[in-house]
Amino acid sequence: MPQEPVVQKAGKATRRMTKAARPVVDREVWLDAARAILIEQGVDAVKVEPLAAMLEISRSSFYWHFKNRQDLLDGLIEYWMEVNDRALRELVAPHESDPTEREQLAISRLRQLVNLFIDERQFSSEFDMAMRAWARQDAAVAKEVARIDRQRIAHLQKIFLDMGHTKTDSLIRAKILYFHQLGYYLTGIKESDEVRKRVAPRYLEVLSGIKL
């Protein structure tokens, strides 16, 4: 069998990817498949062979993107932080605005936040819950989840601060909103989007302390 071509670079041999050897799927496809298995079966099932079977592809493609299974798991943590927090980060990103409009802008962001939680396309509650289940058996993952929780609460606190609440009250309201949402997911309550959208304004009024 002919050997794979090798290119010398800085005195060290490195592999040159031939046309036939190039990966068929990119890194994000592998990560998304890992996310699906994590949600359905837990972290112990996130392994190379099941992933390759799911994608109907050779395992060799995996090793173009990841060194090993641990590298995949580390990438999965980063993937969660990126895809599940992207919309929230964008929601609280600084915007140039007239200070007199800050409260109305904050109220608008709060409404968008609730829609984000209801819609669940840009924020996956299933992915979040799967990460928390993983964190219960892995101290390193638990540390990352706790860090993201603090970061999210800080984002929410910023919204309440912009609405005119004190720093202390803003933190308390942020925690109540966040822990309420986590509790909703953890208890497995199932309500239609129609019901959730109908009661959302009242929830917002209670949580914000402002008539919306």
Buried (B, 14 or more C-beta within 10 A) or exposed (E): EEEEEEEEEEEEEEEEEEEEEEBEBEBEBBBBBBBBBBBEEEBEEBBBEBBBEEBEBEEEBBEBBBEEBEEBBBBBBEBBBEBBBEBBEEBBEEEEEEEEEBEEBBBEBBBBBBEBBBEEEBBBBBBBBBBBBBBEEBEEBBEBBEEBBEEBBEBBBBBBBBBEBEEEBBBBBBBEBBEEBBEBBEEEEEEEEEEBBEEBEEBBEEBBEBEE
